[in-house]
Amino acid sequence: ACRFADHVITVSDHWRETLVHRGVDRRKCSVVMNVADTAIFRPVAAARRDSERFELVYHGTVTYRYGLDLALAAIAELAHDIPEIHLTVLGRGDLMPDLVAQRDALGLAGHVDLCDDYVIAEQLPEKLVHATLGVVPYRDDVFTDGIVPTKLMEYAALGLPCVASRTSAIQAYFEGCMTELVTPDDVPELAARIRDLAADPRRRDELSRLSTRFTERYNWRQVSADYARLVERLGLDRLGIPVTSSRRGNPPAPRSRRRGSRPGRTRGAARAPRVLA
């Protein structure tokens, strides 16, 4: 499929390098990230400080590789010492019945809510507004190692501090931002990091402020402009029209060509570029 396409779009530098390693020409491969829509996801720190519970949140697909059973095991370790701790899981997936059974077996009904209601993106901020900490406890496998979780980008846009697994992609994009990283599949370390942050509101506030390190570089305004420039360049390349350089954030301007008509010559329609995303 990549050989057939005129250009390949992927969602992270990790996967771009993987595709290049597998033989895709670096020049025909670009990154367009699934960044948060900042018209929907905006900082909500004031509401978060007013919450009486130490509220953890996860939203998204509920499946084994995303490690939510590890999060429940960590809550079980912490519930005695932090009675106000609470985890809300918003999502659907094949692991949900197992999580319900695990919650009941661990006696965590008062500490864990498992919500499989369908929630559209525009409604998510009001569901997340009282969260103290996001948790993204991914296991580390060939699939998750290259994922840049959209939920982490949304937490960054909200200014929500997080604990997340130290996979290659998460570390590359979020180390030094609003995220404390832990070893994947390590419940004691996950619990210890959550415990530390529960006892240290100043560190949580610091992580919240550090979210701008990510959002200033990766935001929808910039990414959408980059994407529009890419599509325009591909179209102009297909037409054989050279593109002038432009300032970042502005679309490139095609150079005009003066073509005199030639008797008996007509131009066929140019084929649209094939883009694999």
C-alpha positions, 0 to 999 in steps of 0.5 A: 500500500505504501509503495502504491501511494504518492504520499504516506501520512502517519500519526507519530515520528515513531511510526514514521521512522518505523515505516522508513526502516521498512523501506518507505522513502522518507521524503514521501512520509509525513506526520499529522498527529491526532492532537486535541481540539483546543476549542473543546479541551481547555484548562480546568485547574480551578474546578480541579482544586475544588474537588474533595476526592482524589479523583483519577480518570481514564477515558477511551478503549477498555482492553487488556493492552491498555492496562486498566486491570493494573490501575485497579490493582494499584487502587487496591494498594492505596485505598486504605491509606488514601480513603478519598481515592477514586478512579473513573473509567469512561469507555467501552471494550472487551475488558470491561466485564473483567474489570467489573469482576476485579472491582467486586473481588477487590472490594473497590465498589466505593473507589472505582466507577466503570462507565460505558455510556457513549460520550461524544468529544464535546461532552468529555471536558465536563466529565473530566473537569473534577479529575485530579490526575489522569492515568494511562497505564498501558502495557508495553507491547509492539502495538502500544510502544508506538502509540501516542495516546490521544487521551494524553494530548487531551489531558495536556490541553486540559492542563491535567497532570498524569501518570503514564507508562514509559513506552517509547512514544509516550516518553518521546513526546511527554517526558518533562511535560505534565506526565510522571512516567512509570515502568509498564506492568509494574503495579507497585511503582504505579501505586507509589507514583500515585501515592507521591502525587496524592501527597504533593499538590505543589508537584501536581500544580507544577505538572499542570503548568508543564503541559504547555511544553506539549501544547505550544508545540503540538496543537490543532492550529499548527497541525491543521495548517501543516496538514493543509500545506501538505495537501496543497503541495501534493496537489501542486506537485501532481499538476507540475506547479512549483511551490514557493517557500512560505512562513510557518503557519501560512499556506505556500503560494504557487508560482504562476506559469505563463503557458502559450497555447499550442495548436492541436495540443490539449492538457489532460486532467491531472490524476489526484495524488494517492495519499495513504493515512 
